[in-house]
C-alpha cells in the first residue's frame, strides 16, 4: 500500500472473499438503519402525534451520537480489538432499532435512535480497519465494496420504509433491518479475521490525524458525499409528491439510484487507487454538485428521475474515493481511528444537511434547497482539494 511516508506496513493476513462479502452486507444493513426514518415523518405525526420538528431532532441526534462513537470508541479497534468492537457495536445498533420499533412516543424513539447511532458509529470503522489491513494491495477495490455497500444501505433505508410501513405498520422497517443485521452479525462472527495485537498502544482519539493535511482534505471530500446523500434523501419523496410524480416512479427511483453504487463500487475503488483517490473524488463530486443543482431547476418529476439515474452511475464509480484516500494517507495502526473521523464527519454532514435542507425547502422552495446543497458540496470540495494539494498525485497501482 503506497501511501505517505508515515504508513506502517504491518498488515493482517488476508480476508476471504466470503468474509469480505459478509462484512459488506453487514455495513449495508447498519447504514440502512440510519435511513429508515426519512420517509415516515408523516406517519409518526399522524399515528403517534410526534411533530415533524421532533422527528428532525431524532434524526439529527442519531447522527450526533454516531459522531461521538466514531471518535471515542473506534480507536479501541486499533489496539487489537477490531472484531470485538465491530460485533459489539452491531449488537448495540440492533438494540436501538428494536427500541424504535416498539416505541410509540418520542422518548423511547429518541433513545433508540441514539443507541443505534452509538452502535453503528463503533462498528463501521472497526470493519473498515479489518478490510483495509487484510489486503492492502487491493485496498481500493475492497474498500470500494464496503463504502458502496454503506451508501447503498443508507439510500435503501427510506425505500424500505416506503414499501413496508403502509401494509405492515411503522415497526416493520425497524424489525426487518434489525433481523437482517442480526443474521449477518451471526454469520460474520464465524469468520476468523487475524488482527495486529497492539493493546499496549494508547487508545487515543484520532483527531490528531487531522494535522496530516491530505487526510483532512479526504475527510472534507467524504463529508461532501454525505451532504449530497443527506439532501437527496431529505428531499426526494417530498419533491416528487409536490410536483405530482407517480408514486411508483418516486419509490422506484430510490432503489434504482442505489443499485449502481453496488455494481460499480469495487471498480470505482480500484480506479481511485490506480489513478489517484483525490483526482477521482474531485471529479465525481464536481459532477455531483452539478446534478444536485439541476434537480432544483428541472421542470418535472420525470426529468428529475432521469437525471438521477445518470447521477447514480457517476456516483457508483466515484463515491468510495474519499474513503480510499483516507486509507492511503494514514498509518496502518491508526486506520480504525481515521475511518472513525471520516465517518463522524459524514454523519454530521448528513444529519445537519437533512435538517437544514428540509427547512430551506419549507421556507424557500425546491430550487433554493437544491442550490444550497450544491453550494455546500462545492465549498467542501474546494476546501478539501486545497488541503490535499500535496497529495493530489497520490496513487498506488495494484499488482496485476
QUIVEN-V619559 format. One line per field, one symbol per residue. ss: DSSP state (H for helix, E for strand, C for the rest). phi: phi as a letter, one per 20 degrees, with the letter a starting at -180 (. if undefined). psi: psi as a letter, one per 30 degrees, with the letter a starting at -180 (. if undefined). A space follows every 10 residues. Layout:
ss: ???
phi: ???
psi: ???
//
This chain:
ss: CCCCCCCCCC CCCCCCHHHH HHHHHHHHHH HHHHHCCCCC HHHHHHHHCC CHHHHHHHHH HHHHHHHHHH HHCHHHHHHC CHHHHHHHHH HHHHHHHHHH HHCCCHHHHH HHHHHHHHHH HHHHHHHHHH HHHHCHHHHH HHHHHHHHHH HHHHHHHHHH HHHHHHHHCC HHHHHHHHHH HHHHHHHHHC CCCCCCCCCC CCCCCCHHHH HCHHHHHHHH HHHHHHHHHH HHHHHHHHHH HHCCCCHHHH HHHHHHHHHH HHHHHHHHHH HHHHHCHHHH HHHHHHHHHH HHHHHCCCCC HHHHHHHHHH HHHHHHHHCC HHHHHHHHHC CHHHHHHHHH HHHHHHHHHH HHHHHHHHHH HHHHCHHHHH HHHHHHHHHH HHHHHHHCHH HCCCCCCCCC
phi: .ecffefeef cegfdfffff ffffffffff ffffefffdd gfffffedme fffffgfgff ffffffgfff eeeggffedn dgffffffff ffffgfffff fefccfgfff ffffffffff fefffffggg ffffbffdgf ffffffffff fgffffgfff ffeefgedof fgffffffff ffgffffffe fecgcfecfe efeefeffff fffffgffff ffffgeffff ffffdgffff ffenfggfff ffgfffffff fffdgfffff ffffdoffff ffffffffff fgffgedfeb ffffgfffff gffgfgecfe fffffffecc ffecffffff fgffffffff fffgffffff ffecnfgfff ffffffffff fffffffeff dgegabfffm
psi: jjalffkkgk llllkleeee eeeeeeeeee eefefffegg eeeeeeefgk leeeeeeeee eeeeeeeeef efeefffggg geeeeeeeee eeeeeeeeee efkgleeeee eeeeeeeeee feeeeeeeee eefeiffhee eeeeeeeeee eeeeffeeee eeeeeeffle feeeeeeeee eeeeeeefff kjjklkjhff kkillgffff fjeeeeeeee eeeeefeeee eeeefeeeee eeggkkeeee eeeeeeefef eeefeeeeee eeeefjeeee eeeeeeeeee eeeefffkfl eeeeeeeeee eeeeeeffff eeeeeeffgl lfggeeeefe eeeeeeeeee eeeeeeeeee eeefleeeee eeeeeeeeee eeeeeeegff gegkljjlk.
//
